[in-house]
Amino acid sequence: MRLSRYLLPTLKENPVEAQIVSHRLMLRAGMIRQTAAGIYTWLPLGYRVLRKIEQIVREEQDRAGAQELLMPTLQNSDLWKESGRYDAYGPEMLRITDRHDRVLVYGPTAEEVINDIARNELKSYKETPKILYNIQWKFRDEVRPRFGVMRGREFLMKDAYSFDLTYEGAKHSYNKMFVAYLRTFARCGVRAIPMKASTGPIGGDLSHEFIVLAETGEEQVYCHKDYLAMPIPSEDVDYDSDLEPIYNQWTSLYAATEDKYDEAEAKAVGDNLLSARGIEVGQVFYYGKKYSNPMNVAVAGEDGKPVLIEGGCYGIGVSRLMGAIIEACHDDNGIIWPESVAPFKVGLVNLGTGKEVADKACDDLYAKLTKAGVEVLYDDRDERAGVKFSTMDLIGLPYQLIVGLRGLEKGVVELKNRKTGERREMSPEDAVAFLTR
């Protein structure tokens, strides 16, 4: 993509309404624009990152055996009354009356809808276990939306739901998602630590929040320092095997959110206790029969008698995760994207725009890299070098390939690693080979 044709409205100054790093940088880098309080339009650069994160989430859900479906944003309020949550959820749930005076809700989550599907479509124990997931926009009418996509009212969420006959089966499904989450966040370039957490309005008695440590995190968290070096499950993990050893390994050390903080347990950790700020990027719940009981979600057991489903739900804030990645990966000059979620892999910077030799060299590099499947943002604008460098540092692409007239006289271009700042001169051919390896 040529930057001269790309919608990238960057800002030089920090917007006054942005209080945290991710909000400031997403606005300055031209990734989002607010359309109403807590509601944003995702501009091309931001949307590319959102799709990258969404795809990693999808791949790890599929790998764990979950099946994707798509549920509506507007839900029947009768289902919420049936589960008992219609009044309990509170004013954060947006209620809408249609022309026939039917009350709909803009779903903040989808336990009621998915359990309605399960009770209508699952008939026999032979059809369990099942894990179904949905990547869809949600809405929670926050009293004070703030921090950009970190606490907006509309957000993109992956929510998965498991259906099992027994607690043992439900725990295995919980472990599947637990392991999938460890892999998902690692692939997105951040280390998320699972911490004991409260279940809130979802319900149940077993829950972990996955927390990314960041100075600007909105909650205080506590964990053993060894979590920073714990091994992530491998790509070929067998999700049908016993996952309890991995679960036990990751929960054997102390880690808790502030509302689950235990002074005695924390004191026992001693000098290895890490007290930090953190950002929640996902949460897993086992809620047992909380929904199957009032909604009568049951299947015929082996003896033909109805068995109430044991359930769990598993959420990842896809759009929120994007903000968390920026909070954990930035410097004074801008964003530093992990390569796996970067909107483009490389920014091709033409320092001699309008000069035939520079334009030809850049066009050649752009064509070769694009043909090789490398995502390139080509800065072909007629701008000063300082402006181009500032833009590239701000948007945080992993590599900058810099083409200047002096370098071309020597037969070299410059490759800059955004994360380390390392600069290397090499031939155009070697630069292409490096970026396509």
Secondary structure, 3 states (H helix, E strand, C coil): CEHHHCCCCCCCCCCCCCCCHHHHHHHHCCCEEEEECCEEEECHHHHHHHHHHHHHHHHHHHHCCCEECCCCCEEEHHHHHHHCCCCCCCCCCEEEECCCCCEEEECCCCHHHHHHHHHHHCCEHHHCCEEEEEEEEEECCCCCCECHHHECCEEEEEEEEEEECCHHHHHHHHHHHHHHHHHHHHHCCCCEEEEECCCHHHCCCEEEEEEEECCCCCEEEEEEHHHHHCCCCCCCCCCCCCCHHHHHHHHCCCEEEHHHCCHHHHHHHHHHEEEEEEEEEEEEEEEECCCHHHHCCEEECCCCCEEECEEEEEEEEHHHHHHHHHHHCEECCEECCCCCCCCCCEEEEECCCCCHHHHHHHHHHHHHHHHCCCCEEEECCCCCHHHHHHHHHHHCCCEEEEECHHHHHHCCEEEEECCCCCEEEECHHHHHHHHCC
